[in-house]
Amino acid sequence: MEMLTYSEALAKIIAHARPVAEVETIPLMYSTNRVLAQDVVSPMAVPGWDNSQMDGYAVRAADLAAASEANPVLLPVAERIIAGSVGKPVEAGTCARIFTGAPVPEGADTVVPQEEVTVTEAGVRFTKAPKEGAWVRRLGSDIAVGSTILRAGDRLTPAAIGTVASIGRAYVTVYRKLRVGIFFSGNELVQPGEPLPPGGVYNSNRYMIRSLLQTLGCEAFDLGSIPDTFEATVRALEHASETADVILTTGGMSVGEEDHLKPAVEALGALDVWRVKLKPGKPLAFGNVRGVPYIGLPGNPVSGFVVFLMMARPYLLRRMGMTDIDMKPQQIRADFEWTKAGDREEFVRVRRNDAGGLDLFHTQNSQVLSSCAWADGLADIPAGAVVKKGDLVAYYPFCQFFA
């Protein structure tokens, strides 16, 4: 099978992604990070009336047109309006004490902040002519009646949830959670908390992948560590295919005698992508097991981390129903040099420094997972490219992946 470039492989994988069919209606209160399955259309205007942006005084601008330091205007206070109450109409030659969020009463068209006036026993002293409409939030200035405030495929972030709440919606219709069956191939894998035997390795991938899936909002069906045998690998794939929407594994993706995932997947389904011109992460697989999509990540922890972010994550987001899955790099100055041009595109672990540039972790070995904990993003170095200090490189901050 031809080895694809990173962009070719990603495009081929995304082309297979379809949102899950099932949807559910859930309380807005518990919808964080879920993906909308229906547009949200506002039945009301927000705000629902003209209201004050400040604590101050509601006035008719025409009454203060001639106000100045040399010619102050004194207006009596006819009423006091707090948020949640509705005042009486403001008559010409009077004003109303008003507080932030309170409806601007009929007759008034402007609010003058309390800091700009002097209160006397006889009334309020105004020394400047305000602009008509100043400090007034107009009806519908945030959301118009009938407007679509969120669309199917949008993720319900905290700000999005607040916006939905502002139109009085208590429930939203979302795609059901994506079920991802995961297991980890390797006789050497040991669970944290257990004694580490000679030749053993603690299974960091299990904890990392589960955390990544949880961050996305997926449900992880964890089959744990699987022995390096063809029979055990086939049984794990069969089990995962019975319950999962996607099967995801780490390890066992090379072509050695103890790497059984490729033949096991091909015995139960097919592979569409096998190996990618990517570093770290060359041994990546994508295909299906009994019709269930399958993603095989490399076993080296850095490779698994990088490939999950750059390839598995956008695929999973599309399966979750999201429409905007594009990763948007920033162009940031490199404060490091990359002198050896490679034959594969490489994502290196970097961190922003106090000068605004990018520092490179001292080793880019794919087994050094601490490089990912140190870094705050990845820099993309194209195949055949070198980087000199001061060059701009494409930088993917981790915050965009974990938001």
Buried (B, 14 or more C-beta within 10 A) or exposed (E): EEBBBBEBBBEBBBEBBEBBEEBEEBEBEEBEBBBBBBEBBBEBBBBBEBBBBBBBBBBBBEBBEEBEEEEBBBBEEBBEBEEEEEBEEBEEEBBBBBBBBBBBBEBBBBBBBBEBBEEEEEBBBBBBBBEBEBBBBEBBEBBEBEBEBBEBBBBBEEEBBEBBEBBEBEEBBBBBBBBBBBBBBBBBBBEEEEEEEEEBBBBBBBEBBBEBBEEBBBBBBBBEBBBBBEEBBBBBBEBBBEEBBBBBBBBBBBEEEBBBBBEBBBEBBEBBBBBBBBBBBBBBBBBBBEEBBBBBBBBBBBBBBBBBBBBBBBBBBBBBBBBEBEBEBBEBBBBBEBEEEBEBBBBBBBBBEEEEBBBBBEEBEBEBBEBBEBBBBBBBBBBEBEBEEEBEBBBBBBEEBEE
